[in-house]
């Protein structure tokens, strides 16, 4: 089933980049000297977590799975019906393989703790490296501007010298509303940022700050009370301006700042770069540089979705500010912890070897996550996976909340620091493109030179050069998206890029301080959750069929074998839909055809599948209880894990198959972000987490599976009533098959309620009729197949 592309990794190193050994930045020298003082307490430390009991339980489950496979092989020839036994063997082989991958990922557990309070005592702020911040948005409707602007405000107000920061907002929708909102936001930022730093405000996204319970005014000074009310009024005015602007059509007067948006279409327009705010004096207490970017697009040029936008940001920022570090944040992920940059610096200054810290990934958490996670999308259950992979070669790059070293994104390898020689200008031309400014900035970033390009502290002087590197044809004949930058070939460019970095031998770091560094939006509707799950599974499976396949990078690169197995586990989510569906319909098939796929209840072998189910269930509950989760949340995660695999992931698998066959192309689908009102009183708490439905075909497989199992149970009960006391009913059909069919039906309980729901809470009648027809066809085929197998 797996197709391995023959383009080997060594072909990607056709143009090696050599880094002079003699040149080191002040940043690198500082880190080397600061970490040599062993008497000083560490800025960060790795804490190993004892994992004995989970290992024993996981090995017991694995041994039971293997025992079940052995039992099936030994007793295969004794079966009256070969087909269900063979299908069960194949599915359980896949589940055993998947469990081995999970055990590998969780085998060793560790976490990293940072100490930002020690950082400022040991290192002067002037020695902090500069950081270019990338915020990406694609659609002002699906991603409301007020959410994006709150993210911008929170990042501008972090505890870090402003003259070390530059924020770039990438607008792939080329929307005058986004640009207008940014201009108005910067007016408010001149008030908001000083207010946050003066009073040490902890939540620096104003929509969250003013939606939470206001501080007790009796305990605060009169000055604070007055400024707090002023800030709330000013933010209310900003909110209303953006809301009103979004309800009207922009008249882009060619003589105004919005004139560049006249007669443009989001998929056909020239590059637009505007410097909205500029810290010309370089003062640490002013606002950082803020630059708006909408890259050039033309209908006949592939723009590579988010990966293409990130590469444009890397080039434009390289020409304008060229900071050695880059932070990328999705438009809905605001900085919830104002010290997040200091936590990152603890990592950078705390490691003696650069190769141990190629990028720093902070977790994704959600401020609007629904109680008990009814859609199973908040990924809290992957905490143990995260701690496990952190102890191997490092956590995955998750596409947001991540600090990157620019030279790593530019294709540098850990051993480049030990090479001698000069950076070849011809190679730079082939790799980075024709722009002289881009080549100079790339050489500076790769060599670690402390020299600065003249006037680079003033971004507005580089607009012309930045426009050139943001053109849609600039990448032709270069290595962007292949060797350097964010990798092309998958809609999950984040995992593919992180895999490429690990494949060069780098390690990464996962850091999860408290309070959570970043908080974002989670889908609050079932269709939105399905869309997100399909996009993830599609992109992950695409990675498996690229030349960055984890196994290829292990054989031809420097990816560790255990790390490769973890990447395989996540990349194969889409394929998992096939055995999940087969195993979900197998109980119904056996009940309808009066066959078995489980041992008889009277056989001692029946204890094997029963033991797997009981131990796995109790182990899952115990794991989530250790994280403080409720039993209801555990059940939601379990059932939605099955449902998502058999619906969204199935369509993801089909999309990739059609792409590989050349029959269709995969389209990047943006997840809709929900916007709260300024007063925060627009939520209907009674309906939070309630399943809604649209005409998406993704729920059809789920409804079909539900109807098949319900039909089987009705058929079984009918036969049970007819036999009376003449026969032993346990001999007529297996108790295990009935239990499994009931369990599957319970997993799809929400869809069962949707069959009888009304309005948006009911499954559309067209979907029900299609699903009913497919279920009826399956039942008829089952009855006929009993004569064949």
C-alpha positions, 0 to 999 in steps of 0.5 A, a space after each residue: 500500500 505504501 509508495 516510496 518515491 525514489 528521489 533520494 535525500 542526497 539529491 537535496 544537497 546538490 548545492 552545499 552551504 558552507 559556514 565560516 568557522 571564524 565568524 560568530 554572532 554576539 548572540 552565539 558567543 554570549 550563549 557559549 560563555 553564559 552556559 559555561 558557568 556550571 556554578 550558576 543555576 540552569 536557565 532550563 532543565 530537562 526533567 525525566 518522568 518516571 514511566 514504569 507503570 505505563 510501560 508495564 501496562 502498554 507491554 501487557 496490551 501489546 502481548 495480548 494483541 500479539 496473542 490474539 494474532 497468533 490465536 487467529 493464525 492457529 485457528 484459521 483452518 478450523 473456521 466455518 467462515 473464513 472471510 470475517 476471521 481473515 478480515 479481523 486478522 488484517 485489521 488487528 495486525 494494523 492495530 498492533 502495528 499502530 500500538 507498537 508505534 504509540 508505545 515507541 513514542 511514549 516509552 521515555 518521558 521528559 519535560 523541559 522547565 524554564 526559569 525566566 526570572 534567572 535570565 534577566 539576572 544573568 543576561 542583559 536585554 541588549 544581548 537578546 537576539 532580534 526576533 521577526 514575528 510572522 502572523 498569517 491570515 487568509 480570509 477576513 470572513 473565516 478569520 475575523 479581523 478583530 481576532 487577528 488584531 488581538 493577536 497582533 496587540 498581544 505580540 506587540 505588548 510582550 515582555 521583550 525590547 521593542 527594538 528587537 522585534 518586527 511584526 509582519 502580517 501576511 494577508 493572503 486574502 489581499 483584503 483592504 479590511 485587514 489593512 484598514 484594521 491593522 492601521 487602526 489597531 496601531 493607533 490603539 496599540 500606542 495606548 494599549 502597550 504602555 498600559 500593559 507594561 505600566 500595570 504589568 497586565 498579564 492577559 494582553 489580548 484586549 478582547 480577553 482582558 475586558 471579557 474577564 472579570 474586571 479587577 477590583 477597583 477598590 484595591 486599585 489606584 484612582 489613576 489605574 481606574 481611570 486608565 482602565 476605563 479609558 482603555 476599555 472605551 478605546 478598545 470598544 471604539 476599535 471594535 466598532 470601527 472594524 465591525 462597521 468597516 466589515 459591513 460595508 464595501 470599501 471605496 479604495 480611493 487611489 489617492 488614499 492608503 487603500 488605493 493599492 487595493 483598487 481593482 484587485 482580486 484576492 487571487 490576482 493582484 500585485 505584491 502589496 507591502 506597507 510599513 504601518 509602524 516603524 521604530 526608527 530611533 530603535 528605542 526599546 520602549 517604543 512600538 516594534 516595526 509592523 509591516 503589512 504584506 500581501 504577496 503577489 498572486 496570479 491564476 497560472 502560478 501555484 501559490 502553495 497555500 500557507 507554505 508559500 506565504 511563510 516563505 515570502 515572509 522569510 524572504 521579505 523579513 530577511 531583506 528588511 530586518 533579518 533577525 536570527 530568530 523567527 516566531 510564526 503564529 496563526 492569526 487566532 493564537 494570541 500571546 497569553 503569557 507575556 513572558 513567552 519570549 523570555 521562556 524561549 530565550 531560556 532555551 536558546 541561552 541554556 543549551 550548550 550545543 546549537 544542534 539541540 535547539 533548532 526550533 522551540 515549539 510551544 503547545 497549542 491550547 484554546 481559550 474557547 475550548 468546549 467543556 469536555 471536548 465534545 468533538 474530540 479535537 483539543 488534543 489534550 490526550 496527546 500530552 504523553 505523546 508530546 513528552 515521549 517524543 521530546 525525549 527522542 529527537 524533539 517535538 513536531 513543528 506544529 505550524 504555529 507558536 514556534 521560534 525558528 532559527 533563521 539559518 535552520 530554515 535557510 537549510 543549514 545543518 548542525 555540522 555546517 558550523 565546523 566547515 571552513 571556506 567561504 559561502 559561494 555566491 553562485 550557490 546562493 544565487 541558485 538557492 536563494 534567488 536573484 535578489 542581491 539583497 536576499 543573497 546578502 541577508 542569507 549569507 549574513 544569517 548562514 555565516 553568523 556574521 555580526 555585521 549589519 546590512 546598512 540601514 537595515 534597522 529602517 524597513 521602509 528603505 527596503 520596500 522595493 527589494 522586498 516587493 521583488 522577493 515577494 513576487 510569485 515567480 521569484 522562486 522559479 529555479 531556486 531551492 525555496 520549498 525544496 531545500 530551504 524555507 517551508 517545504 512544499 508538497 503537503 497542506 500540512 507544511 508544518 510537519 513536513 518542514 519539521 521533518 526536514 529539519 530533523 532529517 538534517 540531524 537537528 533536535 527540537 525543544 517542546 516548552 509548556 510553561 504556565 500560564 499557557 504561552 499562546 491561546 487560540 480558537 478551537 472549532 465550535 461546530 461539528 462541521 468545522 471540526 470535521 473540516 479541520 480533521 480532514 485537512 490535517 489527515 490529508 496533509 499528514 498522509 501527503 507527507 508519507 508520499 513525498 521524498 521526505 518520507 520518514 523511512 527515507 530520511 532515516 536511511 539517507 538522512 540523519 533522522 533517528 529511527 525512533 523519531 521516524 516511527 513517531 512520524 510514521 504514526 502521525 502520517 498514517 492517520 488517514 490510512 487508519 480509516 480503512 481498518 477502523 471502518 472494516 472493524 466497525 462493520 465486522 460485528 454487524 456482518 457476523 450477526 447478519 450472516 450468523 458467523 463469528 470473528 471473535 472466540 466463543 464465550 465458552 472458549 478460554 481464548 475469549 479472555 484475550 479480546 476481553 482483556 484488551 478491551 478492559 485493560 485499554 479502557 481502564 488505562 485510558 481513563 487512568 491516563 486522562 485522570 492524571 491530567 485532571 480530565 473528567 470521565 465524560 471527556 474521556 468518553 468523548 475522546 474515545 468515541 470521536 476518535 472512532 467517528 473522526 477516523 471513519 468520516 473525516 480521515 476516510 475522505 482525507 485518504 480518498 483525497 490523497 489517493 485521487 491526487 496520487 492517481 492524478 485525478 484531482 488536486 487537494 485544496 487547502 480549507 481554512 477553518 472558520 474562527 468564531 468571533 465573540 461580541 465585545 461584551 461577550 454575551 452572545 454565546 448560547 451556553 445551552 447549545 454549546 457543544 451540541 452537534 450541528 449538521 450541513 450537507 457535507 458528504 463526510 458524515 455519510 460513512 458515519 451514518 451508514 455504519 450506524 444504520 448497518 449496526 442498528 439493522 444488525 441488532 434488530 435482526 439479531 433480536 428478531 431471530 432471538 425472539 423467534 427461537 424461543 427456548 428450543 435452541 441455545 441463543 449463544 450458539 446462534 450468534 456471539 455475545 462478543 459480536 453483539 457487544 461490539 455492535 452496541 459499542 459502535 452504535 454508542 460511538 455514533 450516538 450523536 448521529 443517531 440523535 441527528 437522524 431525528 433532529 430538526 433544523 441545523 441539529 438534524 441530519 439533512 434528509 438527502 444525507 439520510 436517504 443516501 446513507 440508508 441506500 448504502 446501508 441496505 446495499 451492504 446488508 443485502 451483500 452480507 446475506 449473499 456473501 454468506 453463500 460465498 465465504 
